[in-house]
Amino acid sequence: MNGMEGGMYVFQILDSYAVSGFCLLFLIFFECIAISWAFGVNRFYDGIKDMIGYYPMRWWKFCWTITTPVICVGVFIFNLVQWTPVKYLNYEFPLWAHLFGWFTALTSMLCIPGYMIYSWMKTPGDQKMKMRLLVRIDDDIKAIRAKMQTASYTSHL
């Protein structure tokens, strides 16, 4: 039984673009910003204490707020500057294959800023109100936990 032999070529394009470091760095950057700057590093720190019973070293706060986002942006820019077209063995992919690869990468990467823009546009109120509703929620860890337990209890009834 003979199969098609193009699978490895498709795999190389998807592996080099869609599941590459570009997408992961982009995701990690926005995750760090969302948790440490939007949700708040102190609330996150309190949440970790609530889960494990003690506060981790303060060094982690610095990593979540400064080090990781800066490293992610730096490596992302470095990867863009050092980018070279993908090759497999001696085969150089045509332009349309690279465009397809970038398209697959952007479909996952653009969801984050796309949804941020969509949520911002759909939320009523001025900028201060939108920031409070979308970014800086008022609840602390204990209030969030109480709401979750109440919602869980009422959904089981």
C-alpha positions as CSV (number, residue, x, y, z in Angstrom):
1,M,0.0,0.0,0.0
2,N,1.5,3.3,-1.1
3,G,0.7,6.6,0.6
4,M,1.4,10.1,-0.5
5,E,4.9,11.2,0.4
6,G,4.1,14.9,0.9
7,G,3.3,14.6,4.6
8,M,6.8,15.4,5.7
9,Y,6.8,18.6,3.7
10,V,3.5,19.7,5.3
11,F,4.8,18.7,8.7
12,Q,7.9,20.9,8.2
13,I,5.8,23.9,7.3
14,L,3.4,23.5,10.2
15,D,6.2,22.6,12.6
16,S,8.3,25.7,11.6
17,Y,5.4,28.2,11.7
18,A,2.3,27.1,13.5
19,V,3.9,25.4,16.6
20,S,7.1,27.4,16.6
21,G,8.6,29.6,19.2
22,F,6.9,32.6,17.6
23,C,3.4,31.4,18.8
24,L,4.6,30.3,22.2
25,L,6.5,33.5,22.9
26,F,3.5,35.6,21.9
27,L,1.2,33.5,24.1
28,I,3.6,33.6,27.1
29,F,4.1,37.3,26.8
30,F,0.3,38.1,26.9
31,E,-0.2,35.5,29.6
32,C,2.4,37.2,31.9
33,I,0.9,40.7,31.1
34,A,-2.6,39.5,31.8
35,I,-1.8,37.8,35.1
36,S,0.8,40.1,36.6
37,W,-0.3,43.5,35.3
38,A,-4.0,43.1,34.6
39,F,-5.1,40.6,37.3
40,G,-2.4,41.9,39.6
41,V,0.7,40.2,40.7
42,N,-0.3,40.6,44.4
43,R,-3.6,38.9,43.8
44,F,-1.9,36.1,41.9
45,Y,0.6,35.8,44.7
46,D,-2.2,35.5,47.2
47,G,-3.9,32.9,45.0
48,I,-0.8,30.8,45.0
49,K,-0.6,31.0,48.8
50,D,-4.2,30.0,48.9
51,M,-3.4,26.9,46.8
52,I,-0.1,25.8,48.3
53,G,-0.3,27.2,51.8
54,Y,2.6,29.5,51.7
55,Y,4.0,32.4,49.7
56,P,6.6,31.5,47.2
57,M,9.9,33.6,47.1
58,R,9.4,37.2,46.1
59,W,11.8,36.6,43.2
60,W,8.8,35.2,41.3
61,K,6.9,38.5,41.4
62,F,9.9,40.1,39.6
63,C,10.0,37.3,37.1
64,W,6.2,37.5,36.3
65,T,6.1,41.2,36.0
66,I,9.5,42.1,34.4
67,T,11.9,39.3,33.5
68,T,9.6,37.0,31.5
69,P,7.8,39.6,29.4
70,V,11.1,41.3,28.5
71,I,12.8,38.0,27.6
72,C,9.8,37.0,25.5
73,V,9.8,40.2,23.6
74,G,13.6,40.1,23.1
75,V,13.6,36.5,21.9
76,F,10.6,37.2,19.7
77,I,12.3,40.1,18.0
78,F,15.5,38.2,17.7
79,N,13.7,35.3,16.0
80,L,12.0,37.7,13.6
81,V,15.4,39.4,12.7
82,Q,17.2,36.0,12.3
83,W,14.3,34.3,10.4
84,T,15.3,32.3,7.4
85,P,13.0,30.4,5.0
86,V,12.3,26.8,5.9
87,K,14.0,24.1,4.0
88,Y,13.6,20.3,4.1
89,L,16.6,18.4,3.0
90,N,17.6,20.2,-0.2
91,Y,14.1,21.4,-1.0
92,E,13.3,25.1,-0.8
93,F,9.6,25.7,-0.2
94,P,7.8,28.1,-2.6
95,L,6.5,31.4,-1.5
96,W,2.9,30.2,-1.2
97,A,4.0,27.5,1.3
98,H,5.7,30.2,3.5
99,L,2.6,32.4,3.3
100,F,0.5,29.4,4.3
101,G,2.9,28.8,7.3
102,W,2.7,32.4,8.4
103,F,-1.1,32.3,8.0
104,T,-1.3,29.2,10.3
105,A,0.9,31.0,12.9
106,L,-1.2,34.2,12.7
107,T,-4.5,32.4,13.1
108,S,-3.6,31.4,16.6
109,M,-1.5,34.5,17.5
110,L,-4.1,37.1,16.4
111,C,-6.9,35.6,18.5
112,I,-5.5,37.3,21.6
113,P,-5.3,40.9,20.4
114,G,-8.3,40.4,18.2
115,Y,-10.5,39.3,21.2
116,M,-9.0,42.2,23.3
117,I,-10.1,44.7,20.6
118,Y,-13.5,43.0,20.3
119,S,-14.1,43.0,24.0
120,W,-13.0,46.7,24.3
121,M,-15.3,47.8,21.5
122,K,-18.4,45.8,22.8
123,T,-18.0,46.9,26.5
124,P,-20.1,50.0,27.2
125,G,-18.7,52.9,29.2
126,D,-15.7,55.3,29.1
127,Q,-12.1,54.1,29.2
128,K,-11.9,54.1,33.0
129,M,-15.1,51.9,33.2
130,K,-13.8,49.6,30.5
131,M,-10.5,49.1,32.3
132,R,-12.3,48.3,35.5
133,L,-14.7,45.9,33.9
134,L,-12.3,44.1,31.6
135,V,-8.9,44.4,33.1
136,R,-8.9,45.2,36.8
137,I,-11.7,43.3,38.4
138,D,-12.6,44.4,41.9
139,D,-12.7,41.0,43.6
140,D,-9.9,39.5,45.6
141,I,-9.1,35.8,45.9
142,K,-11.6,35.2,48.7
143,A,-14.4,36.9,46.9
144,I,-13.7,35.0,43.7
145,R,-13.6,31.7,45.5
146,A,-16.9,32.5,47.3
147,K,-18.5,33.3,43.9
148,M,-17.2,30.1,42.4
149,Q,-18.4,28.0,45.3
150,T,-21.9,29.6,45.1
151,A,-22.0,29.0,41.3
152,S,-20.9,25.4,41.7
153,Y,-23.5,24.8,44.5
154,T,-26.4,26.3,42.5
155,S,-25.4,24.4,39.3
156,H,-25.6,21.1,41.2
157,L,-29.1,21.8,42.5
